[in-house]
Amino acid sequence: MAAITGVLHVYAGVVEGRAPVALVGVGYAGSIALFSLDYRRRLLYLIGIPYTAVQFPLWIVAKSEYGAIDYVDKAVQVVLILTLIYLYLNAPSESAGNAATAAD
């Protein structure tokens, strides 16, 4: 989901000539890279929720015309936010994982 919305943002940013939109896609690419490296995933989930959610009001304010790709992107983002909430709530606490390792 992050890859889909990231690619859509880079594409839209390039086609529309709007660098900030493309940079949002680059942000998703960075989060995917950090996730792949298993870097503080619980924190990535937590940061990803508002990072994705804030795009809804910005999209409404910044766009004057909406196309099918816009709606697909927002649908993907809704699913991404719900998935991130689920993962955050069900991920083991990072501090608890470090404490368990230290106790061994």
N, C-alpha and C positions, 0 to 999 in steps of 0.2 A: 504494500500500500504506500509506504514511504517512497519506494522507487517510482511507482506510477505517478504520484502527485509531484515528485521531484522532476521527473522527465517532462510532465505537462507544464510545469512552471518554467523550466529552462526553455522549452519550445515557445511558450507564450511570450516570454521575455524577449527572445530573439526576434520572433515574428512581429511583435508589437513595438519593438525598439525600446523596451522598458527594462533597464538594467536591474532595478530593485526586484522585479518579478523573477528574473533569471537567478538572482542571488538567493532567493528563497529556495529555489531548486537545488542550488549548490549547498545550502544548509542541510537539506534532506540527504544529499550525498555524503556530507560529513557525518551526519548521525548514523547513516548506514555503515560507514567505515568504522566508527567507534563501536557500534553494536557488534560488528564482525570481529573486532579485536577483544570483545568481551569486556569493554571498558565501562564500568559503573552503570550497568544496564538499568537498574532501578532509577537512578538519577536521570538517565536518558528518557525513560518513560515519563517521568514527572515533568521534565522540561518540554518534552514533545507535545504534551497536552495543550498548554497555553500557546506554544509556538504555532500549532496548527489551528487552534480555535480563534486566535486573533486575526487570522486571514479572512474569516467570514465578514466581520464588519468592514475591514479594509476593502474587500472585494465589492461589497455593496456601495461603498462611498466612491471607489476609484473607477468602477466600470459604468459606462452608460448603456452599453449593449451587451447582452448575454447570449452566448452560443452554446451549442450542445457540449462542447469540450469543457466549458465552464461548469455546467451542471454535473458532468461526469466527475470532474475534479472535486467538486464539493461533496458529492456522494462518497467518493473514495476517502475524503478527509473525515467525514462523519464516522465511517467505519474505522478509520485509523484512530480517531480520538477514543472511540468506544473500546477498541483493542488495547490502546495504551492505558486506559483506566483499568481495564481488567488485569493487564500484566502488572501494573504498578501495585494493585491491591493484592495480587497473588504471588508476587515475587518475594523471596526471602529477604529480610533486612540485611543490608550489606554489613552493618556493624555486628549483627548477630553471627553472620558467617565468619567474620574476622575473629570474633570472640571464641567461636567453636574451634577454629583452627589454632588459636593461641593456647587453648586448653589441652589440645592433643600434644 
